[in-house]
Amino acid sequence: MNKRAIRESFDRAAASYDSVAGLQRQVCELLDAVLPAPTLASSVLDAGCGTGYGLRLLAARWPAARLVAADFARGMLKNTEGDRICADIEALPLPANTFDLYWSSLSIQWCDTQRVIAEAARVLAPGGVLAVSSLGAGTLTELHSAFAGVDQHRHVLEFSPEKAIAEACAATGLRNVTLETRSIRRFHPDLKALLRALKSLGANQVGANRRPGLFGRQIWQAVETRYESLREADGLPATYEVILCTASKRTL
């Protein structure tokens, strides 16, 4: 993925992000629910914090902890609490063996999974806990189907399967790895509303092989017709395959 394009996209989306981030909040709550039983945590890192919803959940769990928010889009950091660091989570400017909890919700899918998990293992203190969520390969299957074959360009983001996270955890020596996949379906009144929501989240067409211009009317109508065939009583469905992972770093 093109890191510069992703950063710019999320910077532009910062002002509108919270108004359309229902999925992100829901996934934060799911990740919070699968965290191991509460233990003492004096230092907590939210890596790829966005506008800070997850950080607020963590502050409620550990009110006395030092909270550090890291995101590579400066716009996202403006309203977060705690110590703020503008940084790429693939290369954190933070010392090793520092944090009791490394948390990252719906951020690692924009990154190289192996690098992110290796950085997480590096900055975790011995015995520290990793908690991450990501989007899996089954995300936005309806949108993939609607756009399939319209041209040679890629119109829908593609995400790594669950095994990529499992392999990254194993490669960095993390233990007690648990992985769980949840399917979340959200509904939109029409295709344009879905695409507007993705754009407001900063998640629209970032990456390689983007179409350089707009569709012609005939192609756009064909895509709309395909998606309309999937309509349900609540609207047009959009499926998100959510991967929840927890692990721990070995003690010395």
C-alpha positions as CSV (number, residue, x, y, z in Angstrom):
1,M,0.0,0.0,0.0
2,N,1.1,3.6,-0.7
3,K,1.9,5.0,2.8
4,R,1.9,8.6,1.7
5,A,-1.6,8.2,0.1
6,I,-2.9,6.5,3.2
7,R,-1.5,9.3,5.5
8,E,-3.0,12.0,3.4
9,S,-6.3,10.2,3.1
10,F,-6.6,9.9,6.9
11,D,-5.5,13.5,7.5
12,R,-8.3,14.7,5.2
13,A,-10.8,12.4,6.9
14,A,-10.0,13.5,10.5
15,A,-12.7,16.1,10.8
16,S,-15.5,13.8,9.5
17,Y,-14.1,10.5,11.0
18,D,-16.1,10.4,14.3
19,S,-19.4,11.0,12.5
20,V,-19.1,7.8,10.5
21,A,-16.9,5.6,12.7
22,G,-19.6,3.4,14.1
23,L,-17.8,0.3,12.9
24,Q,-14.5,1.4,14.4
25,R,-16.2,2.0,17.8
26,Q,-17.9,-1.4,17.7
27,V,-14.6,-3.1,16.9
28,C,-12.9,-1.3,19.8
29,E,-15.5,-2.6,22.1
30,L,-15.1,-6.1,20.8
31,L,-11.4,-6.0,21.3
32,D,-11.8,-4.6,24.8
33,A,-14.1,-7.5,25.6
34,V,-11.6,-10.2,24.6
35,L,-8.7,-8.6,26.5
36,P,-7.4,-11.0,29.2
37,A,-8.7,-10.4,32.7
38,P,-7.7,-6.9,33.9
39,T,-4.2,-6.8,35.4
40,L,-2.0,-3.9,36.5
41,A,-1.0,-1.8,33.6
42,S,1.2,1.3,34.3
43,S,1.9,2.1,30.6
44,V,-0.4,1.6,27.6
45,L,0.2,2.3,23.9
46,D,-2.6,2.9,21.4
47,A,-0.9,2.3,18.1
48,G,-2.8,3.9,15.2
49,C,-5.1,5.6,17.7
50,G,-7.3,7.5,15.2
51,T,-9.3,10.1,17.1
52,G,-8.9,8.2,20.4
53,Y,-12.0,6.2,21.0
54,G,-10.0,3.1,22.0
55,L,-7.8,5.2,24.2
56,R,-10.8,6.3,26.2
57,L,-11.8,2.7,26.8
58,L,-8.3,1.9,28.0
59,A,-8.3,5.0,30.3
60,A,-11.5,3.7,31.9
61,R,-9.8,0.3,32.6
62,W,-6.5,1.7,33.8
63,P,-7.1,5.3,35.0
64,A,-3.7,5.6,36.6
65,A,-1.8,4.3,33.6
66,R,0.4,6.4,31.4
67,L,-1.4,6.5,28.1
68,V,0.5,7.1,24.8
69,A,-1.4,7.7,21.5
70,A,0.5,7.1,18.3
71,D,-0.8,7.8,14.8
72,F,1.0,8.8,11.6
73,A,-1.9,11.2,10.5
74,R,-1.5,14.4,12.5
75,G,-5.1,15.3,12.0
76,M,-6.2,12.2,13.9
77,L,-4.1,13.2,17.0
78,K,-5.7,16.6,17.6
79,N,-8.4,15.4,19.9
80,T,-6.7,12.5,21.6
81,E,-5.8,12.3,25.3
82,G,-2.5,11.4,26.9
83,D,0.9,11.7,25.4
84,R,0.7,12.0,21.6
85,I,3.3,10.9,19.1
86,C,3.0,11.3,15.3
87,A,4.7,8.1,14.1
88,D,4.4,5.2,11.7
89,I,3.6,2.1,13.8
90,E,6.0,0.1,11.6
91,A,8.9,2.1,13.1
92,L,8.0,3.5,16.5
93,P,10.3,6.1,18.0
94,L,9.9,4.5,21.4
95,P,12.3,2.5,23.6
96,A,12.1,-1.3,23.9
97,N,10.5,-3.1,26.8
98,T,8.3,-0.2,27.8
99,F,4.6,-0.9,27.6
100,D,2.4,-3.3,29.6
101,L,-0.3,-3.2,26.9
102,Y,0.1,-2.7,23.2
103,W,-3.3,-1.9,21.7
104,S,-4.1,-1.3,18.0
105,S,-7.6,-1.4,16.6
106,L,-8.2,-1.4,12.8
107,S,-4.9,0.1,12.0
108,I,-2.5,-2.8,11.1
109,Q,-4.4,-3.6,7.9
110,W,-2.9,-0.5,6.4
111,C,0.6,-1.7,7.2
112,D,3.1,-4.6,6.8
113,T,1.8,-7.0,9.4
114,Q,5.2,-8.6,10.1
115,R,6.8,-5.2,10.8
116,V,4.0,-4.0,13.0
117,I,3.9,-7.1,15.1
118,A,7.7,-7.1,15.4
119,E,7.6,-3.4,16.6
120,A,4.8,-4.3,19.1
121,A,6.9,-7.2,20.5
122,R,9.9,-4.9,20.8
123,V,8.1,-2.1,22.7
124,L,6.2,-4.5,25.0
125,A,7.6,-5.0,28.4
126,P,8.3,-8.6,29.4
127,G,4.9,-10.2,30.3
128,G,3.1,-7.4,28.4
129,V,-0.1,-8.0,26.5
130,L,-0.8,-7.4,22.8
131,A,-4.3,-6.7,21.7
132,V,-4.9,-5.9,18.0
133,S,-7.8,-6.0,15.6
134,S,-7.7,-6.0,11.8
135,L,-9.9,-6.5,8.7
136,G,-9.7,-9.8,7.0
137,A,-10.0,-11.1,3.5
138,G,-13.8,-11.4,3.7
139,T,-14.3,-7.6,4.1
140,L,-16.6,-5.8,1.6
141,T,-17.3,-8.9,-0.4
142,E,-20.4,-7.2,-1.8
143,L,-18.5,-4.3,-3.1
144,H,-15.9,-6.7,-4.6
145,S,-18.7,-8.5,-6.4
146,A,-20.3,-5.3,-7.7
147,F,-17.0,-4.0,-9.2
148,A,-15.7,-7.3,-10.4
149,G,-14.6,-7.2,-14.1
150,V,-15.6,-3.7,-14.9
151,D,-12.0,-2.8,-15.9
152,Q,-8.4,-3.8,-15.1
153,H,-8.2,-1.5,-12.0
154,R,-8.7,-2.4,-8.4
155,H,-11.6,-0.5,-6.8
156,V,-11.9,-2.2,-3.5
157,L,-9.3,-2.6,-0.8
158,E,-7.9,-6.1,-0.2
159,F,-6.9,-7.3,3.2
160,S,-4.7,-10.1,4.6
161,P,-6.1,-13.3,6.0
162,E,-6.0,-14.2,9.7
163,K,-3.0,-16.5,9.3
164,A,-0.8,-13.4,8.5
165,I,-1.2,-12.2,12.0
166,A,-0.7,-15.6,13.5
167,E,2.5,-16.1,11.5
168,A,3.8,-12.6,12.5
169,C,3.1,-13.4,16.2
170,A,5.0,-16.7,15.9
171,A,7.9,-15.1,14.2
172,T,8.4,-12.6,16.9
173,G,8.1,-15.1,19.8
174,L,4.9,-13.9,21.2
175,R,3.0,-16.6,23.1
176,N,-0.6,-17.4,24.3
177,V,-1.8,-16.2,20.9
178,T,-5.6,-16.2,20.5
179,L,-7.3,-15.4,17.3
180,E,-11.0,-14.9,16.7
181,T,-12.9,-13.8,13.6
182,R,-16.2,-11.9,13.7
183,S,-18.4,-10.9,10.8
184,I,-20.1,-7.5,11.1
185,R,-22.7,-6.3,8.7
186,R,-23.7,-2.7,8.3
187,F,-26.3,-1.3,6.0
188,H,-26.5,1.8,3.7
189,P,-29.4,3.4,1.8
190,D,-27.5,3.2,-1.5
191,L,-24.1,2.6,-3.0
192,K,-23.2,6.3,-3.0
193,A,-23.9,6.5,0.7
194,L,-21.6,3.5,1.3
195,L,-18.8,5.1,-0.7
196,R,-19.2,8.4,1.0
197,A,-18.9,6.7,4.4
198,L,-15.7,5.0,3.3
199,K,-14.3,8.3,2.0
200,S,-15.2,10.0,5.3
201,L,-13.3,7.3,7.2
202,G,-10.2,7.8,4.9
203,A,-10.6,4.3,3.6
204,N,-11.5,5.0,0.0
205,Q,-9.3,3.5,-2.7
206,V,-5.9,3.9,-1.0
207,G,-3.2,1.7,-2.5
208,A,-1.9,0.6,-5.8
209,N,-3.6,0.3,-9.2
210,R,-6.3,2.9,-8.6
211,R,-8.4,4.0,-11.5
212,P,-7.0,7.4,-12.6
213,G,-10.4,8.9,-13.6
214,L,-14.1,8.6,-13.1
215,F,-16.4,5.9,-14.4
216,G,-18.6,6.5,-17.4
217,R,-22.3,6.5,-16.7
218,Q,-22.9,3.0,-18.3
219,I,-20.2,1.3,-16.1
220,W,-21.4,3.1,-12.9
221,Q,-25.0,2.0,-13.6
222,A,-23.9,-1.6,-14.1
223,V,-22.1,-1.5,-10.7
224,E,-25.2,0.1,-9.0
225,T,-27.4,-2.6,-10.5
226,R,-25.2,-5.4,-9.3
227,Y,-25.2,-4.0,-5.8
228,E,-28.9,-3.3,-5.8
229,S,-29.5,-7.0,-6.4
230,L,-28.2,-7.6,-2.8
231,R,-30.6,-5.1,-1.1
232,E,-32.2,-6.3,2.1
233,A,-35.0,-4.8,4.2
234,D,-32.4,-2.7,6.1
235,G,-30.6,-1.4,3.0
236,L,-27.5,-2.4,1.0
237,P,-25.3,-4.7,3.1
238,A,-21.6,-4.2,3.7
239,T,-19.8,-7.1,5.4
240,Y,-16.6,-6.6,7.5
241,E,-14.5,-9.6,8.5
242,V,-13.0,-8.5,11.8
243,I,-9.9,-10.3,13.2
244,L,-9.3,-10.0,17.0
245,C,-5.9,-11.1,18.3
246,T,-4.4,-11.2,21.8
247,A,-1.0,-12.5,22.8
248,S,1.7,-11.9,25.4
249,K,5.4,-11.4,25.5
250,R,7.6,-13.8,27.4
251,T,8.8,-12.8,30.9
252,L,12.5,-12.6,31.4
